Amino acid sequence: MKGMNDMDKTKVWFINGAGRGMGTTIAKAALTAGHKVVATGRNPDAVVRAIGDSENVMVVPLDVCEPADAHAAVKAAIDEAQPPQRFIAGADAIDIAEQKIANLQLEINAYRDLSKSMAYDN
């Protein structure tokens, strides 16, 4: 992302899911407004096809199911520019987080039930 270190009043937007849907729309709007965009998605080529390639865009692969991807994507944004001021998570990220929370709750309940049954066996 050429010129990202020369920022004054522009913002850096970190947009997950920039390859389709609302992520694409938000990324294009931020770019049109003169801001810098760190655009992420599972398929970086799809992100470039969706929002285009410019000096104000950094495309970074990010699968929200992989915590290491998220860490690497944010680190890349900070190393190349500055900490993003705006974070946008696509609907997929929210759905996946909600599913992980639900799965964790099920695991906790199962463990609790197993612990109770073991306590009664003694």
DSSP file (Angstrom, degrees, kcal/mol; ACC not computed):
  #  RESIDUE AA STRUCTURE BP1 BP2  ACC     N-H-->O    O-->H-N    N-H-->O    O-->H-N    TCO  KAPPA ALPHA  PHI   PSI    X-CA   Y-CA   Z-CA
    1    1 A M    >         0   0    0      0, 0.0     3,-1.4     0, 0.0    54,-0.1   0.000 360.0 360.0 360.0  92.6    0.0    0.0    0.0
    2    2 A K  T 3   +     0   0    0      1,-0.2    55,-0.0    55,-0.2    78,-0.0  -0.344 360.0  14.0 -66.5 140.0    2.1    2.8   -1.3
    3    3 A G  T >  S+     0   0    0      1,-0.1     3,-1.4    -2,-0.1    -1,-0.2   0.511  81.5 125.6  79.9   3.8    1.9    6.1    0.5
    4    4 A M  G X   +     0   0    0     -3,-1.4     3,-0.6     1,-0.3    -2,-0.1   0.781  69.1  59.7 -69.9 -23.1    0.1    4.8    3.6
    5    5 A N  G 3  S+     0   0    0      1,-0.2    -1,-0.3    75,-0.1    76,-0.1   0.595  91.1  72.3 -78.1  -7.9    2.8    6.3    5.9
    6    6 A D  G <  S+     0   0    0     -3,-1.4    -1,-0.2     0, 0.0     2,-0.1  -0.127  72.1 145.6 -96.1  37.2    2.0    9.8    4.5
    7    7 A M    <   +     0   0    0     -3,-0.6    -3,-0.0     1,-0.2     4,-0.0  -0.442  16.4 158.4 -79.7 147.6   -1.3   10.0    6.3
    8    8 A D  S    S-     0   0    0     -2,-0.1    -1,-0.2     3,-0.0     0, 0.0   0.404  79.7 -10.2-123.8 -85.7   -2.7   13.2    7.7
    9    9 A K  S    S+     0   0    0      2,-0.1     2,-0.1    26,-0.0    -2,-0.1   0.418 103.6 109.1-101.1   1.0   -6.5   13.2    8.2
   10   10 A T        -     0   0    0     25,-0.1     2,-0.3     1,-0.1    25,-0.1  -0.423  60.7-136.3 -75.8 154.9   -7.3   10.0    6.4
   11   11 A K        -     0   0    0     19,-0.1    25,-2.6    -2,-0.1     2,-0.6  -0.747   7.5-128.3-106.6 155.9   -8.4    7.0    8.4
   12   12 A V  E     -a   36   0A   0     -2,-0.3    73,-1.9    71,-0.2    74,-1.8  -0.939  23.6-159.3-103.8 122.5   -7.4    3.4    8.0
   13   13 A W  E     -ab  37  86A   0     23,-2.7    25,-3.6    -2,-0.6     2,-0.7  -0.888   6.3-157.7-103.3 129.4  -10.3    1.1    7.7
   14   14 A F  E     -ab  38  87A   0     72,-3.4    74,-2.9    -2,-0.5     2,-0.6  -0.930  19.1-175.7-105.7 109.4   -9.8   -2.6    8.5
   15   15 A I  E >   -ab  39  88A   0     23,-2.8    25,-2.9    -2,-0.7     3,-0.6  -0.916  12.6-159.0-118.6 112.9  -12.7   -4.4    6.7
   16   16 A N  E 3  S+a   40   0A   0     72,-3.1    25,-0.2    -2,-0.6    74,-0.1  -0.672  81.1  24.8 -84.5 141.1  -13.2   -8.2    7.0
   17   17 A G  T >  S+     0   0    0     23,-0.6     3,-1.1    -2,-0.3     6,-0.4   0.850  72.4 151.9  76.6  34.0  -15.2   -9.8    4.3
   18   18 A A  T <   +     0   0    0     22,-2.6    23,-0.2    -3,-0.6    -2,-0.1   0.484  54.7  78.2 -77.7  -1.2  -14.3   -7.1    1.7
   19   19 A G  T 3  S+     0   0    0     21,-0.4     2,-0.3     1,-0.1    -1,-0.2   0.547 104.3   5.1 -86.1  -6.8  -14.7   -9.6   -1.2
   20   20 A R  S X> S+     0   0    0     -3,-1.1     3,-1.0    30,-0.0     4,-0.8  -0.991 103.8   2.7-165.1 164.9  -18.4   -9.5   -1.3
   21   21 A G  H 3> S-     0   0    0     -2,-0.3     4,-1.9     1,-0.2     3,-0.5  -0.134 119.3  -8.1  58.9-140.7  -21.6   -8.0    0.0
   22   22 A M  H 3> S+     0   0    0      1,-0.2     4,-3.0     2,-0.2     5,-0.3   0.821 130.7  63.0 -62.6 -32.3  -21.6   -5.2    2.5
   23   23 A G  H <> S+     0   0    0     -3,-1.0     4,-2.3    -6,-0.4    -1,-0.2   0.915 105.8  45.6 -59.0 -42.9  -17.8   -5.5    3.0
   24   24 A T  H  X S+     0   0    0     -4,-0.8     4,-2.6    -3,-0.5     5,-0.2   0.927 113.5  49.5 -64.1 -45.7  -17.3   -4.6   -0.7
   25   25 A T  H  X S+     0   0    0     -4,-1.9     4,-2.0     1,-0.2    -2,-0.2   0.915 113.3  45.6 -61.5 -44.5  -19.8   -1.7   -0.4
   26   26 A I  H  X S+     0   0    0     -4,-3.0     4,-2.5     2,-0.2    -1,-0.2   0.910 112.3  51.4 -67.0 -42.2  -18.2   -0.3    2.7
   27   27 A A  H  X S+     0   0    0     -4,-2.3     4,-2.4    -5,-0.3    -2,-0.2   0.931 111.1  47.4 -60.7 -45.9  -14.6   -0.7    1.3
   28   28 A K  H  X S+     0   0    0     -4,-2.6     4,-2.5     1,-0.2    -1,-0.2   0.893 111.9  50.6 -63.1 -39.5  -15.6    1.2   -1.9
   29   29 A A  H  X S+     0   0    0     -4,-2.0     4,-1.8    -5,-0.2    -1,-0.2   0.912 110.4  48.9 -65.4 -42.0  -17.2    3.9    0.1
   30   30 A A  H  <>S+     0   0    0     -4,-2.5     5,-2.6     2,-0.2    -2,-0.2   0.915 113.0  47.5 -63.9 -42.3  -14.2    4.4    2.3
   31   31 A L  H ><5S+     0   0    0     -4,-2.4     3,-1.6     1,-0.2    -2,-0.2   0.913 109.8  52.5 -64.8 -42.2  -11.9    4.5   -0.7
   32   32 A T  H 3<5S+     0   0    0     -4,-2.5    -1,-0.2     1,-0.3    -2,-0.2   0.843 105.8  55.6 -61.4 -33.6  -14.2    7.0   -2.4
   33   33 A A  T 3<5S-     0   0    0     -4,-1.8    -1,-0.3    -5,-0.2    -2,-0.2   0.474 125.2-104.2 -79.3  -1.5  -14.1    9.2    0.7
   34   34 A G  T < 5S+     0   0    0     -3,-1.6    -3,-0.2     1,-0.3    -2,-0.1   0.607  76.1 133.8  93.0  12.0  -10.3    9.2    0.5
   35   35 A H      < -     0   0    0     -5,-2.6     2,-0.3    -6,-0.2    -1,-0.3  -0.433  56.8-111.1 -90.9 168.2   -9.5    6.8    3.2
   36   36 A K  E     -a   12   0A   0    -25,-2.6   -23,-2.7    -2,-0.1     2,-0.4  -0.737  30.9-153.0 -95.6 147.6   -7.1    3.8    3.2
   37   37 A V  E     -ac  13  57A   0     19,-2.9    21,-2.6    -2,-0.3     2,-0.8  -0.983  18.7-162.2-131.0 126.6   -8.5    0.3    3.4
   38   38 A V  E     -ac  14  58A   0    -25,-3.6   -23,-2.8    -2,-0.4     2,-0.5  -0.927  28.6-164.3 -97.6 105.7   -7.0   -2.9    4.7
   39   39 A A  E     -ac  15  59A   0     19,-2.5    21,-2.4    -2,-0.8     2,-0.3  -0.826   8.5-175.1-101.8 124.6   -9.3   -5.3    2.9
   40   40 A T  E     +ac  16  60A   0    -25,-2.9   -22,-2.6    -2,-0.5   -23,-0.6  -0.810  14.4 140.5-120.0 159.4   -9.5   -8.9    4.1
   41   41 A G  E     - c   0  61A   0     19,-1.0    21,-2.1    -2,-0.3    22,-0.1  -0.933  59.6 -97.4 179.9 165.2  -11.1  -12.1    3.0
   42   42 A R  S    S+     0   0    0     -2,-0.3    21,-0.1     1,-0.2    -1,-0.1   0.843 118.5  42.0 -63.1 -32.9  -10.6  -15.8    2.7
   43   43 A N    >>  -     0   0    0      1,-0.1     4,-1.6    19,-0.1     3,-0.6  -0.878  68.2-169.7-120.4  97.4   -9.7  -15.3   -1.0
   44   44 A P  H 3> S+     0   0    0      0, 0.0     4,-2.3     0, 0.0     5,-0.2   0.834  87.6  58.0 -57.0 -34.3   -7.5  -12.3   -1.6
   45   45 A D  H 3> S+     0   0    0      1,-0.2     4,-2.3     2,-0.2     5,-0.2   0.899 105.3  50.1 -63.3 -38.7   -8.0  -12.5   -5.4
   46   46 A A  H <> S+     0   0    0     -3,-0.6     4,-2.0     2,-0.2    -1,-0.2   0.864 108.3  53.6 -65.8 -35.5  -11.7  -12.2   -4.9
   47   47 A V  H  X S+     0   0    0     -4,-1.6     4,-2.6     2,-0.2     5,-0.4   0.934 109.5  47.2 -64.1 -45.8  -11.2   -9.1   -2.7
   48   48 A V  H  X S+     0   0    0     -4,-2.3     4,-2.4     1,-0.2    -2,-0.2   0.915 112.2  50.2 -62.5 -42.7   -9.1   -7.5   -5.4
   49   49 A R  H  < S+     0   0    0     -4,-2.3    -1,-0.2     1,-0.2    -2,-0.2   0.872 113.7  46.9 -62.5 -35.1  -11.7   -8.3   -8.1
   50   50 A A  H  < S+     0   0    0     -4,-2.0    -2,-0.2    -5,-0.2    -1,-0.2   0.909 129.9  16.1 -76.2 -42.9  -14.4   -6.9   -5.9
   51   51 A I  H  < S-     0   0    0     -4,-2.6    -3,-0.2     1,-0.2    -2,-0.2   0.554 102.5-125.7-112.0  -8.5  -12.9   -3.6   -4.8
   52   52 A G     <  -     0   0    0     -4,-2.4     2,-0.5    -5,-0.4    -1,-0.2  -0.220  26.2 -78.5  89.6 175.7  -10.0   -3.1   -7.2
   53   53 A D        +     0   0    0     -4,-0.1     2,-0.3    -2,-0.1     5,-0.1  -0.974  57.1 143.7-122.2 127.9   -6.4   -2.5   -6.7
   54   54 A S    >   -     0   0    0     -2,-0.5     3,-1.6     3,-0.1   -52,-0.1  -0.944  62.8 -96.3-152.1 172.9   -5.0    0.9   -5.8
   55   55 A E  T 3  S+     0   0    0     -2,-0.3   -51,-0.1     1,-0.3   -19,-0.0   0.668 121.6  58.7 -68.6 -14.5   -2.3    2.5   -3.6
   56   56 A N  T 3  S+     0   0    0    -55,-0.1   -19,-2.9   -20,-0.1     2,-0.4   0.321  95.4  79.5 -95.9   7.8   -4.9    3.0   -0.9
   57   57 A V  E <   -c   37   0A   0     -3,-1.6     2,-0.5   -21,-0.2   -19,-0.2  -0.956  50.6-175.8-121.7 132.6   -5.7   -0.7   -0.6
   58   58 A M  E     -c   38   0A   0    -21,-2.6   -19,-2.5    -2,-0.4     2,-0.5  -0.991  15.6-155.5-120.0 120.1   -3.9   -3.4    1.2
   59   59 A V  E     +c   39   0A   0     -2,-0.5   -19,-0.2   -21,-0.2   -21,-0.1  -0.854  15.9 178.2 -99.6 126.9   -5.4   -6.9    0.6
   60   60 A V  E     -c   40   0A   0    -21,-2.4   -19,-1.0    -2,-0.5     2,-0.1  -0.991  30.3-117.6-129.9 131.9   -4.6   -9.4    3.4
   61   61 A P  E     +c   41   0A   0      0, 0.0     2,-0.3     0, 0.0   -19,-0.2  -0.459  39.4 171.0 -68.1 139.2   -5.9  -13.0    3.6
   62   62 A L        -     0   0    0    -21,-2.1     2,-0.6    -2,-0.1   -45,-0.2  -0.877  22.3-174.6-155.0 118.4   -8.0  -13.6    6.6
   63   63 A D    >   -     0   0    0     -2,-0.3     3,-2.6     3,-0.2     7,-0.3  -0.965  20.4-149.6-107.7 114.2  -10.1  -16.6    7.6
   64   64 A V  T 3  S+     0   0    0     -2,-0.6    -1,-0.1     1,-0.3     6,-0.0   0.630  94.2  67.0 -64.3 -11.6  -12.0  -15.7   10.8
   65   65 A C  T 3  S+     0   0    0      1,-0.2    -1,-0.3     2,-0.0    28,-0.0   0.586  93.2  68.2 -79.7 -10.0  -11.9  -19.3   11.8
   66   66 A E    X>  -     0   0    0     -3,-2.6     4,-1.4     1,-0.1     3,-1.0  -0.894  65.3-165.8-114.9 102.0   -8.2  -19.0   12.2
   67   67 A P  H 3> S+     0   0    0      0, 0.0     4,-2.1     0, 0.0     5,-0.2   0.837  90.2  59.6 -55.1 -34.6   -7.1  -16.8   15.1
   68   68 A A  H 3> S+     0   0    0      1,-0.2     4,-2.5     2,-0.2     5,-0.2   0.858 101.0  55.5 -64.2 -33.9   -3.5  -16.6   13.7
   69   69 A D  H <> S+     0   0    0     -3,-1.0     4,-2.6    -6,-0.3    -1,-0.2   0.922 107.0  49.4 -62.0 -43.9   -4.9  -15.2   10.5
   70   70 A A  H  X S+     0   0    0     -4,-1.4     4,-2.3    -7,-0.3     5,-0.2   0.925 111.8  48.0 -62.9 -44.8   -6.5  -12.3   12.4
   71   71 A H  H  X S+     0   0    0     -4,-2.1     4,-2.5     1,-0.2    -1,-0.2   0.932 113.6  47.3 -61.2 -46.3   -3.3  -11.6   14.3
   72   72 A A  H  X S+     0   0    0     -4,-2.5     4,-2.5     1,-0.2    -2,-0.2   0.882 110.9  52.1 -63.9 -38.6   -1.2  -11.6   11.2
   73   73 A A  H  X S+     0   0    0     -4,-2.6     4,-2.0     2,-0.2    -1,-0.2   0.928 112.4  43.8 -65.7 -45.1   -3.7   -9.4    9.3
   74   74 A V  H  X S+     0   0    0     -4,-2.3     4,-2.4     2,-0.2     5,-0.2   0.915 113.6  51.7 -66.7 -41.6   -3.8   -6.7   12.0
   75   75 A K  H  X S+     0   0    0     -4,-2.5     4,-3.0    -5,-0.2     5,-0.2   0.916 108.7  51.2 -60.7 -42.8    0.0   -6.9   12.4
   76   76 A A  H  X S+     0   0    0     -4,-2.5     4,-2.2     1,-0.2     5,-0.2   0.906 109.9  50.2 -60.7 -41.5    0.5   -6.4    8.6
   77   77 A A  H  X S+     0   0    0     -4,-2.0     4,-2.2     2,-0.2     5,-0.4   0.919 113.9  44.2 -63.0 -43.8   -1.8   -3.4    8.7
   78   78 A I  H  < S+     0   0    0     -4,-2.4    -2,-0.2     2,-0.2    -1,-0.2   0.913 113.7  50.0 -68.4 -42.5    0.1   -1.8   11.6
   79   79 A D  H  < S+     0   0    0     -4,-3.0    -1,-0.2    -5,-0.2    -2,-0.2   0.874 117.9  39.7 -63.2 -37.3    3.5   -2.6   10.1
   80   80 A E  H  < S-     0   0    0     -4,-2.2    -2,-0.2    -5,-0.2    -1,-0.2   0.820 138.8 -13.9 -82.9 -32.7    2.5   -1.1    6.7
   81   81 A A  S  < S-     0   0    0     -4,-2.2    -3,-0.2    -5,-0.2    -4,-0.1   0.367  97.5 -65.5-133.0 -97.4    0.6    1.9    7.9
   82   82 A Q        -     0   0    0     -5,-0.4    -1,-0.1     0, 0.0    -2,-0.1  -0.937  67.8 -57.9-159.4 169.1   -0.7    2.6   11.3
   83   83 A P        -     0   0    0      0, 0.0   -71,-0.2     0, 0.0    -8,-0.0  -0.362  65.2-108.4 -59.0 133.2   -3.3    1.0   13.6
   84   84 A P        -     0   0    0      0, 0.0   -71,-0.2     0, 0.0     3,-0.1  -0.323  22.2-158.9 -61.2 143.9   -6.6    1.0   11.9
   85   85 A Q  S    S+     0   0    0    -73,-1.9     2,-0.4     1,-0.2   -72,-0.2   0.622  77.8  47.1 -96.3 -16.9   -9.2    3.5   13.3
   86   86 A R  E     -b   13   0A   0    -74,-1.8   -72,-3.4     2,-0.0     2,-0.5  -0.992  64.3-168.9-130.1 129.0  -12.2    1.7   11.9
   87   87 A F  E     -b   14   0A   0     -2,-0.4     2,-0.5   -74,-0.2   -72,-0.2  -0.974   3.3-175.0-118.7 128.0  -12.9   -2.0   12.1
   88   88 A I  E     -b   15   0A   0    -74,-2.9   -72,-3.1    -2,-0.5     2,-0.5  -0.985   6.2-163.2-123.2 122.7  -15.7   -3.6   10.1
   89   89 A A        -     0   0    0     -2,-0.5   -72,-0.1   -74,-0.2   -74,-0.1  -0.915  19.4-129.8-105.7 127.7  -16.6   -7.3   10.6
   90   90 A G    >>  -     0   0    0     -2,-0.5     4,-1.5     1,-0.1     3,-0.6  -0.184  30.1-100.2 -67.6 166.3  -18.6   -9.0    7.9
   91   91 A A  H 3> S+     0   0    0      1,-0.2     4,-2.8     2,-0.2     5,-0.2   0.830 121.3  62.1 -58.9 -33.7  -21.7  -11.0    8.8
   92   92 A D  H 3> S+     0   0    0      1,-0.2     4,-2.8     2,-0.2    -1,-0.2   0.917 101.9  51.0 -59.1 -43.0  -19.7  -14.2    8.4
   93   93 A A  H <> S+     0   0    0     -3,-0.6     4,-2.3     1,-0.2    -1,-0.2   0.904 112.4  46.0 -62.8 -40.9  -17.4  -13.2   11.3
   94   94 A I  H  X S+     0   0    0     -4,-1.5     4,-2.6     2,-0.2    -2,-0.2   0.918 113.3  49.2 -68.5 -43.4  -20.3  -12.5   13.6
   95   95 A D  H  X S+     0   0    0     -4,-2.8     4,-2.3     2,-0.2    -2,-0.2   0.916 112.5  48.0 -60.9 -43.6  -22.1  -15.7   12.6
   96   96 A I  H  X S+     0   0    0     -4,-2.8     4,-2.6    -5,-0.2    -2,-0.2   0.913 111.8  49.6 -65.4 -42.7  -18.9  -17.7   13.2
   97   97 A A  H  X S+     0   0    0     -4,-2.3     4,-2.4    -5,-0.2    -2,-0.2   0.924 111.4  48.9 -62.0 -44.0  -18.3  -16.1   16.6
   98   98 A E  H  X S+     0   0    0     -4,-2.6     4,-2.4     1,-0.2    -1,-0.2   0.896 111.7  49.6 -62.8 -39.2  -21.9  -16.7   17.7
   99   99 A Q  H  X S+     0   0    0     -4,-2.3     4,-2.7     2,-0.2    -2,-0.2   0.901 110.0  50.4 -66.3 -40.7  -21.6  -20.4   16.6
  100  100 A K  H  X S+     0   0    0     -4,-2.6     4,-2.4     2,-0.2    -2,-0.2   0.899 110.9  49.5 -64.4 -39.4  -18.3  -20.8   18.5
  101  101 A I  H  X S+     0   0    0     -4,-2.4     4,-2.4     2,-0.2    -2,-0.2   0.925 111.7  48.6 -63.7 -43.9  -20.0  -19.3   21.6
  102  102 A A  H  X S+     0   0    0     -4,-2.4     4,-2.1     1,-0.2    -2,-0.2   0.915 112.2  48.7 -62.5 -43.0  -22.9  -21.6   21.3
  103  103 A N  H  X S+     0   0    0     -4,-2.7     4,-2.3     1,-0.2    -1,-0.2   0.898 110.8  50.6 -63.8 -40.6  -20.6  -24.6   20.8
  104  104 A L  H  X S+     0   0    0     -4,-2.4     4,-2.7     2,-0.2    -1,-0.2   0.904 108.4  52.3 -63.5 -41.0  -18.6  -23.6   23.9
  105  105 A Q  H  X S+     0   0    0     -4,-2.4     4,-2.6     1,-0.2    -1,-0.2   0.908 109.1  50.2 -61.4 -41.5  -21.7  -23.3   25.9
  106  106 A L  H  X S+     0   0    0     -4,-2.1     4,-2.5     2,-0.2    -2,-0.2   0.911 111.0  49.0 -62.0 -42.6  -22.7  -26.8   24.9
  107  107 A E  H  X S+     0   0    0     -4,-2.3     4,-2.5     2,-0.2    -2,-0.2   0.910 111.2  49.6 -63.6 -42.1  -19.3  -28.1   25.9
  108  108 A I  H  X S+     0   0    0     -4,-2.7     4,-2.6     1,-0.2    -2,-0.2   0.927 112.0  48.1 -62.5 -44.9  -19.5  -26.4   29.2
  109  109 A N  H  X S+     0   0    0     -4,-2.6     4,-2.5     2,-0.2    -2,-0.2   0.904 111.9  49.4 -63.2 -40.9  -23.0  -27.8   29.9
  110  110 A A  H  X S+     0   0    0     -4,-2.5     4,-2.5     2,-0.2    -1,-0.2   0.916 112.5  47.6 -64.5 -42.8  -21.8  -31.3   28.9
  111  111 A Y  H  X S+     0   0    0     -4,-2.5     4,-2.8     2,-0.2    -2,-0.2   0.912 111.6  50.7 -63.9 -42.6  -18.8  -31.1   31.2
  112  112 A R  H  X S+     0   0    0     -4,-2.6     4,-2.3     2,-0.2    -2,-0.2   0.929 111.7  47.4 -61.0 -45.6  -20.9  -29.8   34.0
  113  113 A D  H  X S+     0   0    0     -4,-2.5     4,-2.3     2,-0.2    -2,-0.2   0.905 112.6  49.4 -63.6 -41.3  -23.4  -32.7   33.6
  114  114 A L  H  X S+     0   0    0     -4,-2.5     4,-2.3     1,-0.2    -2,-0.2   0.917 110.5  50.8 -63.4 -43.2  -20.5  -35.2   33.5
  115  115 A S  H  X S+     0   0    0     -4,-2.8     4,-1.9     1,-0.2    -2,-0.2   0.901 110.4  49.5 -61.9 -41.0  -19.0  -33.7   36.6
  116  116 A K  H  X S+     0   0    0     -4,-2.3     4,-1.7     1,-0.2    -1,-0.2   0.920 110.9  48.9 -64.7 -43.5  -22.3  -33.9   38.4
  117  117 A S  H  X S+     0   0    0     -4,-2.3     4,-1.0     1,-0.2    -1,-0.2   0.875 111.1  50.3 -67.0 -35.1  -22.8  -37.6   37.4
  118  118 A M  H  X S+     0   0    0     -4,-2.3     4,-0.7     1,-0.2    -1,-0.2   0.868 107.8  54.1 -68.7 -35.4  -19.3  -38.5   38.5
  119  119 A A  H >< S+     0   0    0     -4,-1.9     3,-0.5     1,-0.2    -2,-0.2   0.865 108.6  48.7 -65.7 -35.7  -19.9  -36.8   41.9
  120  120 A Y  H 3< S+     0   0    0     -4,-1.7    -1,-0.2     1,-0.2    -2,-0.2   0.716 101.7  64.3 -77.3 -20.6  -23.0  -38.9   42.5
  121  121 A D  H 3<        0   0    0     -4,-1.0    -1,-0.2     1,-0.2    -2,-0.2   0.721 360.0 360.0 -74.6 -20.2  -21.2  -42.1   41.6
  122  122 A N    <<        0   0    0     -4,-0.7    -1,-0.2    -3,-0.5    -2,-0.1   0.468 360.0 360.0 -84.4 360.0  -18.9  -41.8   44.6
